[in-house]
Amino acid sequence: MRIVCIGGGPAGLYFALLMKRQHPEHHITVVERNRAFATFGWGVVFSDATMQSMHQWDPQTAETIEVAFNHWDDIELVFKGRKIRTSGHGFVGIGRKKMLNILQDRCLELGVELLFEKDVNGDEEFPDADLIIASDGVNSRIRTKYTDIFRPDMVVRPNRFVWLGNG
Ligand SMILES: Cc1cc2nc3c(=O)[nH]c(=O)nc-3n(C[C@H](O)[C@H](O)[C@H](O)COP(=O)(O)OP(=O)(O)OC[C@H]3O[C@@H](n4cnc5c(N)ncnc54)[C@H](O)[C@@H]3O)c2cc1C
């Protein structure tokens, strides 16, 4: 089977490597518009429960991630000089670029083809594909094109989003 993943974020890369691991006979290509081994965004955290699931699907990727990530249990809230510490959260954290690099390396090791710097306009660019994965993120062009079929249920809320980090 010929499979094309449009978008090389976590979803496209992880799908590609898991599929290739289970079906080495498939020819799988991940097409990404950004440069090779470059990415935007910064930290990613995974809970212990997420890591447990990743161990089940591909222990090698999970182990590489665990070695590269920092693990912590405690979260400390500091407000007006007062510290409140809670335990038992169980998270690993890593830079997004590093995580994608781990997934890209694992894809290459398994024989997934990675194509960078190609901005895909539509699925019709891959007429010989048996399966196309629309892994092109939250503003997916493919999902927008096939809105009538996928019928996404999206509600835009007025809530403010804050992402706090410590550099
Ligand atoms: C500020 C912030 C913090 C977050 N923190 C966490 C966290 O700590 N832990 C966690 O699990 N999740 C976190 N998330 C959510 C996480 O980032 C997303 O769930 C995840 O990135 C979704 O992966 P994806 O592969 O579906 O999409 P994306 O990561 O958006 O990847 C899509 C890829 O497709 C490519 N692409 C898009 N269109 C095209 C095209 N036409 N042609 C070619 N390539 C294309 C893009 O360049 C991109 O590389 C966070 C999100 C945000 C915004």
The ligand as a MOL file (V3000), in Angstrom:
LIG
                    3D

  0  0  0     0  0            999 V3000
M  V30 BEGIN CTAB
M  V30 COUNTS 53 58 0 0 0
M  V30 BEGIN ATOM
M  V30 1 C 1.1620 26.6230 23.0320 0
M  V30 2 C 0.8660 25.1390 22.8940 0
M  V30 3 C 1.3850 24.2480 23.8130 0
M  V30 4 C 1.1200 22.8770 23.6990 0
M  V30 5 N 1.6540 22.0060 24.6020 0
M  V30 6 C 1.4440 20.6930 24.5050 0
M  V30 7 C 2.0340 19.7780 25.4130 0
M  V30 8 O 2.7390 20.1780 26.3250 0
M  V30 9 N 1.8090 18.4610 25.2500 0
M  V30 10 C 1.0330 17.9910 24.2470 0
M  V30 11 O 0.8580 16.7730 24.1350 0
M  V30 12 N 0.4500 18.8380 23.3600 0
M  V30 13 C 0.6310 20.1570 23.4760 0
M  V30 14 N 0.0410 21.0260 22.5930 0
M  V30 15 C -0.8050 20.4840 21.5510 0
M  V30 16 C 0.0720 19.9410 20.4410 0
M  V30 17 O 0.9670 20.9500 19.9910 0
M  V30 18 C -0.8150 19.4800 19.3040 0
M  V30 19 O -1.7890 18.5910 19.7820 0
M  V30 20 C 0.0340 18.7870 18.2550 0
M  V30 21 O 1.0570 19.6260 17.7710 0
M  V30 22 C -0.8540 18.3590 17.1140 0
M  V30 23 O -0.0290 17.6380 16.2340 0
M  V30 24 P -0.3750 17.5510 14.7040 0
M  V30 25 O 0.7150 16.7320 14.0780 0
M  V30 26 O -1.7920 17.1190 14.5540 0
M  V30 27 O -0.3620 19.0590 14.1670 0
M  V30 28 P 0.8850 20.1210 14.0510 0
M  V30 29 O 1.8180 19.9730 15.2080 0
M  V30 30 O 0.2440 21.4420 13.8220 0
M  V30 31 O 1.6190 19.6440 12.7560 0
M  V30 32 C 1.0900 19.8260 11.4740 0
M  V30 33 C 2.2600 19.8640 10.5170 0
M  V30 34 O 1.7510 19.9040 9.1990 0
M  V30 35 C 2.5120 20.8470 8.4520 0
M  V30 36 N 1.6280 21.3350 7.3910 0
M  V30 37 C 0.4740 22.0260 7.5360 0
M  V30 38 N -0.0830 22.2900 6.3510 0
M  V30 39 C 0.7430 21.7380 5.4180 0
M  V30 40 C 0.7180 21.6930 3.9980 0
M  V30 41 N -0.2810 22.2390 3.2970 0
M  V30 42 N 1.7280 21.0570 3.3500 0
M  V30 43 C 2.7600 20.4900 4.0570 0
M  V30 44 N 2.8350 20.5180 5.4050 0
M  V30 45 C 1.8410 21.1350 6.0770 0
M  V30 46 C 2.9090 21.9290 9.4580 0
M  V30 47 O 4.0590 22.6450 9.0300 0
M  V30 48 C 3.1670 21.0830 10.7070 0
M  V30 49 O 4.5200 20.6670 10.7980 0
M  V30 50 C 0.2830 22.3990 22.6690 0
M  V30 51 C -0.2340 23.3150 21.7340 0
M  V30 52 C 0.0500 24.6650 21.8400 0
M  V30 53 C -0.5310 25.6310 20.8370 0
M  V30 END ATOM
M  V30 BEGIN BOND
M  V30 1 1 1 2
M  V30 2 1 2 3
M  V30 3 2 2 52
M  V30 4 2 3 4
M  V30 5 1 4 5
M  V30 6 1 4 50
M  V30 7 2 5 6
M  V30 8 1 6 7
M  V30 9 1 6 13
M  V30 10 2 7 8
M  V30 11 1 7 9
M  V30 12 1 9 10
M  V30 13 2 10 11
M  V30 14 1 10 12
M  V30 15 2 12 13
M  V30 16 1 13 14
M  V30 17 1 14 15
M  V30 18 1 14 50
M  V30 19 1 15 16
M  V30 20 1 16 17
M  V30 21 1 16 18
M  V30 22 1 18 19
M  V30 23 1 18 20
M  V30 24 1 20 21
M  V30 25 1 20 22
M  V30 26 1 22 23
M  V30 27 1 23 24
M  V30 28 2 24 25
M  V30 29 1 24 26
M  V30 30 1 24 27
M  V30 31 1 27 28
M  V30 32 2 28 29
M  V30 33 1 28 30
M  V30 34 1 28 31
M  V30 35 1 31 32
M  V30 36 1 32 33
M  V30 37 1 33 34
M  V30 38 1 33 48
M  V30 39 1 34 35
M  V30 40 1 35 36
M  V30 41 1 35 46
M  V30 42 1 36 37
M  V30 43 1 36 45
M  V30 44 2 37 38
M  V30 45 1 38 39
M  V30 46 1 39 40
M  V30 47 2 39 45
M  V30 48 1 40 41
M  V30 49 2 40 42
M  V30 50 1 42 43
M  V30 51 2 43 44
M  V30 52 1 44 45
M  V30 53 1 46 47
M  V30 54 1 46 48
M  V30 55 1 48 49
M  V30 56 2 50 51
M  V30 57 1 51 52
M  V30 58 1 52 53
M  V30 END BOND
M  V30 END CTAB
M  END
